[in-house]
Amino acid sequence: MSSSNAALSEASSTSSFEERPAIYPRAVRIAASVAALLSVFIAVWIIFGIGSWLRLYVPLENEYLFALLGLLVPIVFLARDVRGATRQGSVPAFDYALALLAFAIAMTFAFKSDSILFEGWVYLAPNYAKVLSIMMWVLVLEGLRRSSGLVIFIICALFSLYPVFSDLAPGILRAQATAFDITAGFYIFSSEGILGVPFGAFATLVIGFLIFGVALQ
C-alpha cells in the first residue's frame, strides 16, 4: 500500500513538473512582446495596404519577409533552451547572442532587399552576403531543432545539404553538385527557399486570419 502511494506521489510530482509554465526573465518577456507587436504592425501595414492608401513607404515582398523573419526567429532562442525544452529560468549569454545574430542578419537582408532582387544575389551575392546567408541557414536549422525536435531537424538538414553532395547520390538521385555558398544563397535569397510558399502564406494569410480572429473576439 505504501509503495503504491509512493508511486502515485512520484507520478503526481512528475506531472506537476512537466506542466509547469515557462519562467522567462523580464528582458525576454519584453523582447517577445515588442517583437510580436512589431510583427503585427508590419503585417497589418502590408496586408491592408496602408502604405499605398496613405501614399507612404511600401516595402518589397522580400523586405517584409526578412523583417518578419528577423522579429520571429530570435524568439525561439529566447523561449527554448539548447535541449529544445521550454525555458525555465535565466537565458545564457550565447542564446542572447544567437537571437541578436539572427535579428541582425535578417534585418541586414531586409535593408538590402532591392540589391538582392536587382543584383541577383541568389547566384551572385557579394562575399559578405554569402557568409551571412550560411550563418542564417545554420540559425534557422538550429531554431527548427529547438522548436520541432531532432528528427525534423535531421530530415531538413539532410535534404538541405542534398544539392551540395548530389553528385555522390546513387542512381536517379545523382545530379550535378552545387557549391555550398550558392546553395546557401539560394535558400536565403530565393523565393523558393526559406522565403518560399509556406512562410509567404504564413506572413500574408495566417497572420491575417489571426488578426481578424482577435478583432472579432
Residue pairs with C-beta under 8 A, 6 or more apart in sequence:
20 88
22 79
22 86
22 87
22 88
23 87
23 88
23 89
24 32
24 78
24 79
24 87
25 89
25 90
25 91
27 91
28 78
28 79
28 87
28 91
31 74
31 75
31 78
31 99
32 75
32 78
32 79
35 71
35 72
35 74
35 75
38 71
39 68
39 71
39 72
39 207
40 207
40 211
42 59
42 64
42 67
42 68
42 71
43 68
43 203
43 207
43 208
43 211
44 50
44 211
45 51
46 59
46 64
46 203
46 204
47 204
47 207
47 208
47 211
49 58
50 56
51 57
51 58
51 59
52 58
59 67
59 110
59 113
60 113
60 114
60 117
61 200
62 109
62 110
62 113
62 116
62 117
62 189
62 191
62 195
63 110
63 113
63 114
64 110
64 203
65 195
65 199
65 200
65 203
66 106
66 107
66 109
66 110
66 113
66 195
67 106
67 107
67 110
68 203
69 106
69 194
69 195
69 199
70 102
70 103
70 104
70 105
70 106
70 107
70 110
71 103
73 102
73 103
73 106
73 139
73 140
73 143
74 98
74 99
74 100
74 102
74 103
75 99
76 143
76 146
76 147
77 95
77 96
77 98
77 99
77 102
77 142
77 143
77 146
78 87
78 91
78 95
78 96
78 99
79 86
79 87
80 86
80 87
80 146
80 147
81 87
81 88
81 95
81 146
82 95
82 146
84 145
84 146
84 147
84 149
84 150
98 139
98 142
101 135
101 139
102 136
102 139
102 143
105 132
105 135
105 136
105 139
106 136
108 132
109 116
109 129
109 132
109 136
109 188
109 189
112 121
112 129
115 121
116 122
116 125
116 189
121 129
121 185
121 189
122 185
122 186
122 189
122 190
123 182
123 185
123 186
125 133
125 181
125 185
125 189
129 185
130 181
130 184
130 185
133 181
133 184
133 185
133 187
133 188
133 189
134 180
134 181
134 184
136 184
136 188
136 194
137 160
137 184
137 187
137 188
140 194
141 153
141 156
141 157
141 160
144 152
144 153
144 156
145 152
145 153
160 183
160 187
161 183
162 169
163 175
163 177
163 178
163 183
163 186
164 177
164 178
164 179
164 180
164 183
165 177
166 173
166 174
166 175
166 176
166 177
166 178
167 174
167 175
167 176
167 177
168 174
168 177
169 175
178 186
186 192
186 193
187 193
187 194
188 194
188 195
189 195
190 196
191 200
